[in-house]
Amino acid sequence: MEHGSATDSSSSTFSLMDEDHTLANSVRYTLNQDPRVIFCGYSIPHPSENKVNIRVQTTGDPAKDVLKDGFQNLMVMCQHVRSTFGKAVDDFKSSEGMKIDTP
C-alpha cells in the first residue's frame, strides 16, 4: 500500500505487511546509498503488528520506482553474499578435505 500526494510522486510512504526490521533496515540502508534519495526511513507502528512503513523522498524520480530499484539492488547484494559464501565454503572443503553439509 502506498500513501503519498496525488500531485507529487517523489515522496511516498509504503506500508509492507508481514515484514519487520530485517527487511526494512536493509532496504533503508540500500536506498540511502542511492543519489536520487533525499530521505529514507522506516517505522513500525506497533510491536504487535507485522507492518512496516517506509518513507521515501527523492530528488524528483517517482518514489515507487526508486523503491523498486532499492529492492532490486538489495537482492543483487544478497545473491553476491550467498555466492561468495558458497565459494568460500567450497574452497575450505577442498583445501581441508572436510565434509560440511550445506543446503
N, C-alpha and C positions, 0 to 999 in steps of 0.2 A: 504494500500500500504506500502511496506517495502523497505527501502533504506539501503543498507549495503554492506559490502565486500563479494564477492563470496567465498573468502577463510576463512574469519573469521566470523562465525555466532554468536560470543559472543558480537558483537557490531552492533547495528542497530538503524535506525530512522524509526519510524512508523508514517504514516500520517492517521489521523482519520478525516473523513469528517462529517459535521453536528454536531460537538462537540465544547465545549468551556471550560472555566476554571473549571467548575463544575466537569466534569469527569476527565480532565487532572490533576488537582491538587490532586484529591482524589487518583487516581492510582499512581501518583508520590510519594505521601506520603506512600502508601502501599508498593510500590516497594523498597523504600529506607529503609524499615524495614527488607527486605529480605537480609540475609547474602551473598547471591550469587551476589548481585548487588553492583558494584563498583560506578556507577553513573547512576542517572536517573533524567532527567529534561525535561521540555516541553517548547515549544514556540508557539505563534500564529503569523503566518507570516504577516497577515494584519488584522486590526479590521473589515473590511468589508467582510472578508472571514470566513465562518464557517468551519475552518480547524485547527487542532491541530497537531503539530509534537511532538512526544515523543521519546526521545533518551534514549536507554537502553544499558549499558555496564556491562557485567557480568564477574565473575571470570573464566568462561570457558563454562558454560552451554549456549545452544542456547538462544539468546535474545528473540526470538519468544516464546519459551516455558516458559521462566521466565515472560514475559508479560502476557501470558495466565493465569499463576498461580496468578499473581497480580490481574487480573480481577476477578478470582475465589475468592480470599481472600477478595476483596472489596465487592463482592456480599454476602459472608457469613457475613461480618460485618454489611452490610445494613439489612440483614434478622434478625440478632441479635438485632439491634437497633429497628427495626419495632416490633418484638415480645415483647421486653422489654417494649417499649412504650405502646403497646396494653394491656399488662398485668397491667401496672400501671394505665391506664385509666379504665380498668375493676375493679381493686381494689378500685379506687377512687369512681367509680359509685356505687359499692356495699356498701362501707363504708359511703358514704354521702347520698345515696338514691336519687342521682340526675340523670337526664336524659341528656346525652350528645350524640349527633349523631356522629358516626364515620363510615368511609367508610368500 
